[in-house]
């Protein structure tokens, strides 16, 4: 992987390696860590549905229009930008300058764009598993409410082995994220929107703003955002990142309420 990744980086001029400390993720490591395990997960679900259940993979949640992905991408970007803006304007977070070797140039921009591929696979895999496969299976057995709650708990459990440790507020936000995306998937009647939203949310967090992603520093990022001096960990997430922030909690709660209202309005109409 190192040889192949280095060759690709040389040919494309992308910063696949370098500036990677013990708690950071160089682009090569980021891509490998996202594409291999999550790509394998998608393949496993695909073969189970096709060979065991003998149905089309589209039935897991891709019968709707792919155009919904554009809406999801815009919402994912806007939601995390809102979290950053609130914490920065209130003095809780600040934009810091990278080292002298970190310049915003075509190579860096190319690396940031390439990083999206990894998050697209990772975000889609988690949505296919939780909001697609599991939500459908549990809905048929236990009903809608139980299915939504259990798939959210599963989503939390999938993140409990994070090497940086998971804070209680991070657990809450993971659960809220599961509720939000489940509500959206039910509103859309498919997964295109939530797959794009999830991917862009993670990518904006790590590769655009350079926020700690579950305690891990992503070095291939346009900006570098960290808690300001004297800030409150409840608002910044401390060493875990903004996913453990009360601001994120509020944004997810409001987002879920909006989607539920939109779904109810559609039902009434």
C-alpha positions as CSV (number, residue, x, y, z in Angstrom):
1,X,0.0,0.0,0.0
2,X,2.8,2.4,0.8
3,X,4.5,1.8,-2.5
4,X,1.3,2.1,-4.5
5,X,0.2,5.1,-2.5
6,X,3.5,6.8,-2.9
7,X,3.5,6.3,-6.7
8,X,0.0,7.7,-7.0
9,X,0.9,10.7,-4.9
10,X,4.0,11.3,-7.0
11,X,2.1,11.1,-10.3
12,X,-0.8,13.3,-9.1
13,X,1.2,15.7,-7.0
14,X,-0.9,14.9,-3.9
15,X,0.3,15.0,-0.3
16,X,-0.4,11.3,0.4
17,X,2.4,11.2,3.1
18,X,4.2,13.6,5.3
19,X,3.4,15.8,8.3
20,X,1.8,12.8,10.0
21,X,2.4,12.6,13.8
22,X,1.5,9.8,16.1
23,X,-2.1,11.1,16.5
24,X,-2.6,12.2,12.9
25,X,-3.8,10.6,9.7
26,X,-1.9,11.2,6.5
27,X,-4.1,11.1,3.4
28,X,-2.9,7.6,2.4
29,X,-3.7,6.2,5.9
30,X,-7.0,8.0,5.9
31,X,-8.0,6.6,2.5
32,X,-6.9,3.1,3.4
33,X,-8.6,3.2,6.8
34,X,-11.9,4.2,5.2
35,X,-12.0,2.4,1.8
36,X,-10.9,-1.1,2.9
37,X,-13.1,-1.8,6.0
38,X,-16.1,0.1,4.9
39,X,-15.9,-1.0,1.3
40,X,-15.8,-4.6,2.6
41,X,-18.9,-3.9,4.7
42,X,-20.8,-2.7,1.7
43,X,-19.8,-5.8,-0.2
44,X,-20.9,-8.0,2.6
45,X,-24.4,-6.4,2.7
46,X,-24.6,-6.6,-1.1
47,X,-23.9,-10.3,-1.2
48,X,-26.2,-11.0,1.7
49,X,-29.1,-9.2,0.1
50,X,-28.4,-10.7,-3.4
51,X,-27.6,-14.3,-2.4
52,X,-29.4,-14.8,0.9
53,X,-32.5,-12.6,0.5
54,X,-32.5,-12.8,-3.3
55,X,-33.6,-9.2,-3.9
56,X,-32.1,-6.2,-5.7
57,X,-29.5,-4.2,-3.8
58,X,-31.5,-1.1,-4.8
59,X,-34.2,-2.2,-2.3
60,X,-31.9,-1.4,0.6
61,X,-32.8,2.3,-0.1
62,X,-31.7,3.3,-3.5
63,X,-35.1,3.3,-5.3
64,X,-35.4,7.1,-5.0
65,X,-33.8,9.7,-7.3
66,X,-30.0,10.1,-7.0
67,X,-30.7,13.9,-7.2
68,X,-31.5,13.6,-3.4
69,X,-27.8,13.2,-2.9
70,X,-27.2,16.9,-3.9
71,X,-29.7,18.0,-1.2
72,X,-28.0,15.8,1.3
73,X,-24.5,17.1,0.5
74,X,-25.7,20.7,0.9
75,X,-27.4,20.0,4.2
76,X,-24.4,18.1,5.6
77,X,-22.1,21.0,4.7
78,X,-24.4,23.7,6.0
79,X,-25.0,21.9,9.3
80,X,-21.3,21.5,10.1
81,X,-20.5,25.0,9.0
82,X,-23.1,26.2,11.4
83,X,-21.5,24.3,14.2
84,X,-18.1,25.8,13.4
85,X,-19.5,29.3,13.0
86,X,-21.3,29.2,16.3
87,X,-18.3,28.0,18.2
88,X,-15.9,30.4,16.5
89,X,-18.1,33.5,16.8
90,X,-18.7,32.8,20.5
91,X,-14.9,32.5,21.1
92,X,-14.9,28.8,21.8
93,X,-13.0,27.7,18.7
94,X,-10.4,29.5,16.6
95,X,-8.6,29.0,13.3
96,X,-5.0,28.2,13.8
97,X,-2.1,28.3,11.3
98,X,-0.5,25.1,10.2
99,X,3.3,24.8,10.2
100,X,5.4,26.5,7.5
101,X,5.2,23.4,5.2
102,X,1.4,23.6,5.1
103,X,0.5,25.8,2.1
104,X,-2.8,26.0,0.3
105,X,-1.9,25.0,-3.2
106,X,-3.2,22.8,-6.0
107,X,-1.7,19.7,-4.4
108,X,-3.4,20.3,-1.1
109,X,-6.7,21.1,-2.7
110,X,-6.4,17.9,-4.8
111,X,-5.7,15.9,-1.7
112,X,-8.7,17.4,0.1
113,X,-10.9,16.5,-2.8
114,X,-9.5,13.0,-3.1
115,X,-10.1,12.5,0.7
116,X,-13.8,12.8,0.0
117,X,-13.8,9.5,-1.8
118,X,-12.9,7.7,1.5
119,X,-15.7,9.5,3.4
120,X,-18.2,8.8,0.6
121,X,-17.6,5.1,1.0
122,X,-17.5,5.3,4.9
123,X,-20.6,7.4,5.2
124,X,-22.6,5.4,2.7
125,X,-21.5,2.1,4.3
126,X,-22.8,3.2,7.7
127,X,-26.1,4.4,6.2
128,X,-26.6,1.3,4.2
129,X,-26.1,-0.9,7.3
130,X,-28.0,1.2,9.9
131,X,-30.6,3.2,8.1
132,X,-31.0,0.7,5.3
133,X,-30.5,-2.9,6.1
134,X,-31.1,-2.9,9.9
135,X,-33.9,-0.3,10.0
136,X,-35.8,-2.3,7.4
137,X,-35.3,-5.6,9.0
138,X,-36.3,-4.4,12.5
139,X,-39.2,-2.4,11.2
140,X,-40.8,-5.6,9.8
141,X,-40.3,-7.4,13.2
142,X,-40.7,-4.8,15.9
143,X,-42.3,-1.7,14.3
144,X,-41.0,1.7,13.4
145,X,-40.2,3.2,16.8
146,X,-38.2,0.2,18.1
147,X,-36.4,0.0,14.7
148,X,-35.4,3.6,14.8
149,X,-34.1,3.4,18.4
150,X,-32.2,0.1,18.0
151,X,-30.5,1.2,14.7
152,X,-29.3,4.4,16.5
153,X,-28.0,2.3,19.4
154,X,-26.2,0.1,16.9
155,X,-24.7,3.2,15.3
156,X,-23.4,4.3,18.7
157,X,-21.9,0.8,19.4
158,X,-20.0,0.9,16.1
159,X,-18.1,3.9,17.4
160,X,-17.4,2.7,21.0
161,X,-14.0,1.1,20.1
162,X,-12.6,4.4,18.9
163,X,-8.9,4.5,20.2
164,X,-9.3,8.0,21.5
165,X,-12.1,7.0,23.8
166,X,-15.8,8.1,23.5
167,X,-17.1,10.9,25.8
168,X,-20.7,10.7,27.2
169,X,-21.6,13.8,25.1
170,X,-20.1,12.1,22.0
171,X,-22.3,9.1,22.7
172,X,-25.4,11.3,22.9
173,X,-24.5,13.0,19.7
174,X,-23.9,9.7,17.9
175,X,-27.4,8.6,19.0
176,X,-28.9,11.9,17.9
177,X,-27.1,11.6,14.5
178,X,-28.7,8.2,14.1
179,X,-32.2,9.6,14.9
180,X,-31.6,12.5,12.5
181,X,-30.5,10.3,9.6
182,X,-33.3,7.8,10.3
183,X,-35.9,10.6,10.2
184,X,-34.4,11.8,6.9
185,X,-34.3,8.3,5.3
186,X,-38.0,7.8,6.2
187,X,-38.9,11.3,4.9
188,X,-37.1,10.6,1.6
189,X,-38.1,7.0,1.4
190,X,-34.4,6.1,0.6
191,X,-30.8,6.6,1.4
192,X,-29.3,8.9,-1.3
193,X,-29.8,12.0,0.9
194,X,-28.4,10.6,4.1
195,X,-25.4,8.9,2.4
196,X,-24.4,12.2,0.9
197,X,-25.1,14.2,4.1
198,X,-23.1,11.8,6.2
199,X,-20.1,11.8,3.8
200,X,-20.0,15.6,3.5
201,X,-20.5,16.1,7.3
202,X,-17.4,14.0,8.0
203,X,-15.4,15.4,5.1
204,X,-16.2,19.0,6.0
205,X,-15.3,18.3,9.6
206,X,-11.9,16.7,9.0
207,X,-10.6,17.8,5.6
208,X,-12.1,21.2,5.3
209,X,-11.9,22.7,8.8
210,X,-9.3,20.3,10.2
211,X,-11.4,19.7,13.3
212,X,-10.3,16.6,15.4
213,X,-12.4,13.7,14.1
214,X,-13.1,11.5,17.1
215,X,-9.9,12.7,18.7
216,X,-7.8,12.0,15.5
217,X,-6.0,14.9,13.7
218,X,-6.5,14.9,10.0
219,X,-3.5,16.6,8.4
220,X,-4.7,17.0,4.9
221,X,-7.1,19.9,5.5
222,X,-7.6,23.4,4.2
223,X,-8.0,24.9,7.7
224,X,-6.9,24.0,11.2
225,X,-9.6,24.6,13.9
226,X,-8.9,24.1,17.6
227,X,-10.5,25.1,21.0
228,X,-9.5,28.6,22.0
229,X,-7.8,29.4,25.3
230,X,-10.2,29.2,28.2
231,X,-12.9,27.5,26.1
232,X,-15.5,25.1,27.6
233,X,-15.1,21.5,26.7
234,X,-18.8,21.1,26.7
235,X,-19.0,23.5,23.7
236,X,-15.8,22.5,21.9
237,X,-15.7,18.8,22.6
238,X,-12.2,19.2,24.0
239,X,-9.7,16.6,22.7
240,X,-12.5,14.6,21.0
241,X,-13.6,17.3,18.6
242,X,-16.9,19.1,17.8
243,X,-18.8,15.8,17.6
244,X,-18.7,15.9,21.4
245,X,-20.1,19.5,21.6
246,X,-23.4,20.7,22.9
247,X,-23.6,22.9,19.9
248,X,-23.6,19.8,17.7
249,X,-26.3,18.4,20.0
250,X,-28.5,21.4,19.4
251,X,-28.0,21.4,15.6
252,X,-28.9,17.7,15.4
253,X,-32.0,18.1,17.6
254,X,-33.3,21.0,15.5
255,X,-32.5,19.2,12.3
256,X,-34.4,16.1,13.4
257,X,-37.4,18.2,14.5
258,X,-37.4,20.0,11.1
259,X,-37.3,16.7,9.2
260,X,-40.1,15.1,11.3
261,X,-42.3,18.2,10.7
262,X,-41.7,18.0,7.0
263,X,-42.6,14.3,7.0
264,X,-45.8,14.9,9.0
265,X,-46.7,17.8,6.6
266,X,-46.3,15.5,3.6
267,X,-48.5,12.8,5.3
268,X,-51.2,15.3,6.0
269,X,-51.2,16.6,2.4
